[in-house]
Amino acid sequence: MEIPNLVRQSLGGEEIEAGVNLGDEDLVCLTPTRTLLYRAEGLLSDEKVEEYPHEIERLDVKEGRRKTKFVVEYVDGTRSFSVPANRDQQALELFMTGVLRGAEVAEADESVVGAFRFSELALFVTEARVVKHIGSSVWSDDHEVYDFDALTGLEFERASVATEVVLEVDGRPQRIKTPNDRARKVQQVVENAVFDYYGVDSLDALNDRIGADDDAGTAQADPGGTDAGGDDIDLGGGIDPLTTGEDDGSDAQTGGTTTDETTTATTGSDAASDSDQGGNGRAGSRSAGTSATTRSTASPDASAAESVDAAEIAAMREQLDELTAAVDEQHELIRKQQQTIEKLIEELRKGR
């Protein structure tokens, strides 16, 4: 990603640690103490750089159809900036990386790897912890932190509507409820972060590593198992349905009964066939009459189709092609004008 000269001039000796391209040459850049928002030159404004320090009091995020607005509250006032809706997730993760570092919740080299918002629940997954915030805002001082180094167990309990992320911290379960339509993504992000932190590659290996309670593993095993102290039972394979000798005899007996019934049905069918032969002549006569009626009804339609002038059809097609081309040209012109108008409106709203 190319860093504009104006951004370099605004660094004040700091280094850019990460950045997000917002499109149209606009950028969001992260430094150790600030997030820099770069706006490229537009139709109504010159290029500029806005600074947002990381020591904030509160953060609200308001989603729109095309734009997402970040409202940042500081001790001395409130400021805001907007990003395209298709870049708001990356921008939020970048900005919250700086915020968590500034609040000393995260280490100076620790980054946010996932940010989720569900109604009044905000969940931030970093490289070393999970941060939960409940409230109308996305961030404030009222938050909870679950450090990975204190984990003694991790599991995910799925229900009909929501899935609970169960973080067992120092032996005490902490439950975070997430909707099922986003639960798979949350689980993936949490697992990847914790697995990387502990250097494992599966949930079972993680729980073995961090000393999860053996009773939890037993509860997940088959309740009908007889060897509770043995190895874990794989419920997914090697389990065949139970069969007995009595079942086999029953199958053979059923097969014999079916054969007898089939023979009886066949005999009855032959007799019925003989008795119905007298009606075949009448059925044939009705079928022939119906076919003749169908042909006579279809004949006028066929004659009408043949009477259409081929020259008139060709002329109509030519006119239709000309109209289509003219409409397409008008649509393209309108689209270009609309883009220009939207850009002007957007820059006016930004005050650029």
C-alpha positions in Angstrom: 0.0 0.0 0.0 1.5 3.3 -1.1 1.6 5.9 1.7 0.8 9.5 0.5 3.4 12.2 1.2 0.9 14.2 3.3 0.5 11.2 5.6 4.3 10.8 6.0 4.5 14.5 6.9 1.9 14.0 9.6 3.6 11.0 11.4 5.7 13.2 13.7 8.4 10.6 14.0 6.0 7.7 14.5 5.7 4.7 12.2 2.7 3.3 10.4 2.0 -0.1 11.8 -1.0 -1.1 9.7 -3.5 0.4 7.2 -6.8 -0.1 5.4 -7.5 1.1 1.9 -11.0 2.7 1.8 -11.1 3.1 -2.0 -10.8 6.3 -4.1 -7.2 6.6 -2.7 -8.6 7.2 0.9 -6.7 5.4 3.7 -6.9 4.7 7.4 -3.5 4.3 9.0 -2.5 3.1 12.5 0.3 4.6 14.5 1.3 3.8 18.1 -0.8 6.7 19.5 -3.2 7.8 16.7 -5.3 6.6 13.8 -4.8 8.8 10.7 -7.6 9.2 8.2 -6.4 10.3 4.8 -8.8 11.9 2.3 -7.6 12.2 -1.3 -8.2 15.3 -3.4 -11.8 15.5 -4.6 -14.0 17.7 -6.7 -14.8 20.1 -3.9 -11.8 19.8 -1.5 -8.0 19.3 -1.3 -6.3 16.3 0.2 -6.1 16.2 4.0 -5.3 14.1 7.0 -7.4 13.8 10.2 -6.0 12.5 13.5 -7.9 10.5 16.1 -5.9 9.7 19.3 -6.5 6.3 20.8 -7.3 7.5 24.4 -11.0 7.7 24.0 -14.0 7.6 26.4 -16.6 6.0 24.2 -17.1 4.7 20.6 -20.4 4.5 18.8 -20.7 2.9 15.3 -23.8 3.8 13.2 -24.3 1.7 10.1 -25.9 3.2 6.9 -26.7 1.7 3.5 -23.5 3.1 1.9 -21.5 4.5 4.8 -20.7 3.6 8.4 -20.1 6.4 10.8 -17.7 6.2 13.8 -18.6 8.6 16.6 -15.6 9.0 18.9 -16.1 10.7 22.3 -13.1 12.3 24.0 -12.8 14.1 27.3 -12.9 17.5 25.5 -15.5 16.7 22.9 -16.9 14.4 20.3 -15.6 13.8 16.8 -16.7 11.5 13.9 -15.6 10.1 10.6 -17.2 7.9 8.0 -15.9 4.9 5.9 -17.5 2.9 3.1 -19.9 0.2 4.4 -17.9 -2.5 2.7 -14.7 -1.4 4.6 -16.2 -0.8 8.1 -15.1 -4.2 9.5 -11.5 -3.7 8.7 -11.6 -0.1 9.8 -13.2 -1.1 13.2 -10.5 -3.8 13.8 -7.8 -1.3 13.0 -9.1 1.5 15.2 -10.0 -0.8 18.1 -6.4 -2.2 18.0 -5.2 1.3 18.8 -8.0 1.9 21.4 -7.3 -1.4 23.3 -3.6 -0.5 23.3 -4.3 3.0 24.5 -6.5 1.7 27.3 -3.7 -0.8 28.3 -6.1 -3.7 27.7 -3.8 -5.0 25.0 -0.1 -5.1 24.7 1.8 -2.6 22.5 2.4 -5.2 19.8 -1.0 -6.9 20.1 -3.6 -6.6 17.4 -7.4 -7.2 17.1 -8.0 -10.2 14.8 -11.8 -10.1 14.9 -14.5 -7.6 15.9 -18.2 -8.5 16.2 -21.4 -6.5 17.0 -24.7 -8.2 18.0 -27.3 -5.7 19.1 -25.9 -4.4 22.4 -23.0 -6.9 22.5 -19.6 -6.0 21.1 -16.9 -8.7 21.0 -13.2 -8.1 20.2 -10.8 -11.0 19.8 -7.1 -10.1 20.0 -4.0 -12.3 19.7 -4.0 -12.8 23.5 -7.5 -12.2 24.9 -11.3 -11.8 24.3 -12.8 -8.4 25.3 -16.6 -8.2 25.8 -18.6 -4.9 26.0 -22.4 -4.8 26.6 -24.3 -1.6 26.0 -25.6 0.8 23.4 -22.0 1.9 22.5 -19.4 -0.3 21.0 -16.7 0.6 23.5 -16.5 2.3 26.9 -14.8 1.7 30.3 -17.5 -0.8 31.2 -16.0 -3.9 29.6 -14.8 -7.4 30.5 -11.5 -9.1 29.6 -10.7 -12.8 29.4 -7.0 -13.5 29.0 -5.9 -16.6 27.1 -3.2 -17.4 29.7 -6.0 -17.8 32.3 -8.0 -20.2 30.2 -8.7 -23.7 31.7 -11.3 -24.8 29.1 -13.0 -23.8 25.8 -16.1 -25.1 24.2 -19.1 -24.0 22.0 -22.6 -25.0 22.9 -25.1 -24.7 20.0 -28.8 -24.3 20.6 -31.7 -23.6 18.2 -31.3 -19.9 18.1 -27.9 -19.0 19.5 -24.5 -20.5 20.2 -22.7 -19.9 23.5 -18.9 -19.4 23.6 -17.9 -20.9 26.9 -14.6 -19.6 28.1 -13.5 -21.3 31.3 -11.3 -18.9 33.1 -9.5 -20.2 36.2 -12.1 -22.9 36.4 -15.1 -20.6 36.1 -17.2 -20.7 32.9 -17.8 -17.3 31.2 -20.6 -17.6 28.6 -21.0 -15.3 25.6 -24.2 -15.8 23.5 -23.9 -15.2 19.8 -26.6 -15.7 17.1 -26.3 -18.8 15.0 -26.0 -17.0 11.7 -22.7 -15.5 12.9 -21.7 -18.2 15.4 -19.5 -20.2 12.9 -17.4 -17.1 12.1 -17.0 -16.2 15.8 -16.0 -19.8 16.6 -13.4 -19.8 13.8 -11.8 -16.5 14.9 -11.7 -17.5 18.6 -10.3 -20.9 17.9 -7.6 -19.6 15.6 -6.5 -17.0 18.1 -6.4 -19.4 21.0 -4.8 -22.2 19.0 -2.1 -19.8 17.8 -1.5 -18.6 21.4 -1.0 -22.1 22.7 0.5 -23.7 19.6 -2.1 -26.4 19.1 -4.3 -27.3 16.1 -7.6 -28.7 17.6 -10.0 -28.1 20.4 -9.3 -31.4 22.0 -5.5 -30.7 22.0 -6.2 -27.2 23.5 -8.3 -28.6 26.4 -5.7 -31.2 27.1 -3.0 -28.5 27.0 -4.7 -26.1 29.4 -6.0 -28.7 31.8 -9.7 -28.8 31.1 -11.8 -30.7 33.7 -12.0 -34.4 32.8 -15.7 -34.4 33.8 -16.4 -32.0 30.9 -14.9 -34.5 28.4 -16.9 -37.4 30.0 -20.2 -35.4 29.6 -19.5 -35.1 25.9 -19.0 -38.8 25.5 -21.7 -41.4 24.7 -24.0 -41.7 27.8 -24.3 -45.4 27.1 -20.6 -46.1 27.2 -19.4 -48.7 29.7 -15.7 -47.8 29.9 -15.8 -44.3 31.5 -12.1 -44.4 32.3 -10.9 -45.4 28.8 -10.1 -43.5 25.7 -12.5 -41.0 24.2 -15.3 -42.6 22.2 -15.5 -41.5 18.5 -19.3 -41.2 17.9 -18.8 -40.5 14.2 -17.7 -43.9 12.9 -17.6 -47.7 13.5 -21.1 -47.9 15.1 -23.3 -50.5 13.3 -27.0 -51.1 14.0 -27.7 -54.1 16.3 -29.1 -57.3 14.6 -30.2 -60.7 16.1 -31.0 -64.1 14.7 -34.7 -63.6 15.3 -34.6 -60.6 13.0 -33.1 -62.7 10.2 -35.8 -65.3 10.6 -38.5 -62.7 10.4 -37.0 -61.3 7.2 -37.0 -64.7 5.6 -40.6 -65.3 6.7 -41.7 -62.0 5.3 -40.0 -62.8 2.0 -42.0 -66.1 1.8 -45.3 -64.4 2.5 -44.7 -61.7 -0.1 -44.1 -64.4 -2.8 -47.4 -66.1 -2.0 -49.3 -62.8 -2.1 -47.7 -61.9 -5.4 -48.7 -65.2 -7.0 -52.3 -64.7 -5.9 -52.4 -61.1 -7.2 -51.0 -62.2 -10.6 -53.8 -64.8 -11.0 -56.5 -62.3 -10.1 -55.0 -59.9 -12.6 -55.1 -62.4 -15.5 -58.7 -63.0 -14.8 -59.6 -59.3 -14.7 -57.7 -58.8 -18.0 -59.9 -61.5 -19.7 -63.1 -59.8 -18.5 -62.1 -56.4 -19.7 -61.2 -57.4 -23.3 -64.7 -56.6 -24.5 -64.3 -52.9 -23.6 -61.2 -52.4 -25.7 -63.1 -51.7 -28.9 -65.2 -48.9 -27.3 -62.1 -47.3 -25.7 -60.4 -47.3 -29.1 -63.3 -45.6 -30.7 -63.4 -42.9 -28.1 -59.6 -42.3 -28.5 -59.9 -42.0 -32.2 -62.8 -39.5 -31.9 -60.8 -37.4 -29.5 -57.7 -37.3 -31.7 -59.8 -36.2 -34.7 -61.4 -33.4 -32.6 -58.0 -32.2 -31.5 -56.6 -32.0 -35.0 -59.7 -30.1 -36.2 -59.3 -27.6 -33.3 -55.6 -27.0 -33.9 -56.0 -26.4 -37.6 -57.2 -22.7 -37.4 -54.2 -21.8 -35.2 -51.8 -23.3 -37.6 -53.4 -21.5 -40.5 -53.3 -18.1 -38.6 -49.6 -18.6 -37.9 -48.8 -19.2 -41.6 -50.7 -16.1 -42.6 -48.3 -13.7 -40.7 -46.2 -11.6 -43.2 -42.5 -12.4 -42.7 -41.6 -8.9 -43.9 -43.7 -7.3 -41.1 -41.9 -9.5 -38.5 -38.5 -8.4 -39.8 -39.5 -4.7 -39.7 -40.8 -5.1 -36.1 -37.5 -6.7 -35.0 -35.5 -4.0 -36.6 -37.5 -1.3 -34.8 -37.1 -3.2 -31.5 -33.3 -3.4 -31.9 -33.2 0.4 -32.5 -35.3 1.2 -29.5 -33.2 -1.2 -27.3 -30.0 0.5 -28.4 -31.4 4.0 -27.6 -32.6 2.9 -24.2 -29.2 1.4 -23.3 -27.5 4.6 -24.3 -29.8 6.7 -22.1 -29.3 4.3 -19.2 -25.5 4.6 -19.5 -25.7 8.4 -19.6 -28.0 8.5 -16.5 -25.6 6.1 -14.7 -22.7 8.4 -15.3 -24.6 11.5 -14.2 -25.8 9.7 -11.1 -22.3 8.8 -10.1 -21.2 12.4 -10.4 -24.1 13.6 -8.3 -23.5 11.0 -5.6 -19.9 12.0 -5.4 -20.8 15.7 -5.1 -23.4 14.9 -2.4 -20.9 12.7 -0.5 -18.2 15.4 -0.5 -20.7 18.0 0.6 -21.7 15.8 3.5 -18.1 15.3 4.5 -17.5 19.1 4.3 -14.8 18.5 1.9 
